[in-house]
């Protein structure tokens, strides 16, 4: 998992619980939200395609991508 850097203030308007990152990662794994190597590869490939502007238009996607 990646830890993002917070670049602007966060406003909290409801009760929150703060836990260490390692505990959060463990909770995610226990809940079944662990990433898989296949998913990681698919995401990386999609990001590469996006950077190269290899995208599908919304109209084509909406109409069934055929």
N, C-alpha and C positions, 0 to 999 in steps of 0.2 A: 504494500500500500504506500501511497505517496502522501507526504504531509505538505499541505499547501501553506504558503506564507500569507498571513492576513495583512492586507495593505491599507485597510480603512477601518474605522471604529465599528464595533458591533453594538447594536442596541438590543437589549433583552427586555421583552414586555410580557414574559410569562415565566413561571418557575423553571429553572434549569438545573441539571446535574453535571458537574465537571468531573471527568475521570481521566486517568493517564492514558496516553495513546495506546500503549501495549494492552491495557485492559479493554479498550474500545475495539482493537483489532481482534482480540480473543472473542469478544461478544459477537462480532460480525461472523467469525468463523463458525462459532457454535450455532448461530442462527442460519447458517447455510449461505452466507454472502461472500464466500471466499472466491477470489478470482481463480481462473484456470489458465494454464499455459495456452490452450487453444483460443480462449476468449481474448487473452492479452495479445496474441498474434493477429487476430481479426481486427481488434481495435487499432493496433499499430498500422496494419495495412490500410484500413479505412482512413486514418490520418494522413498517410502518404498520398493516397488517391486524392484526398481533399486538397492538400497542398499543391498538387499538380493540376488542380481544377478539373479532375475527372469525376464529375458529379452527374446526377440525374436530375432533370428539371422537375419542379413540383408538379407541373401539369402531367408529365409522363408517369410519374410515380403515382399520382392520384388516380389516373386512368388505368392502372393495372400493369404498368411497366412491360408491355409486350412489344 
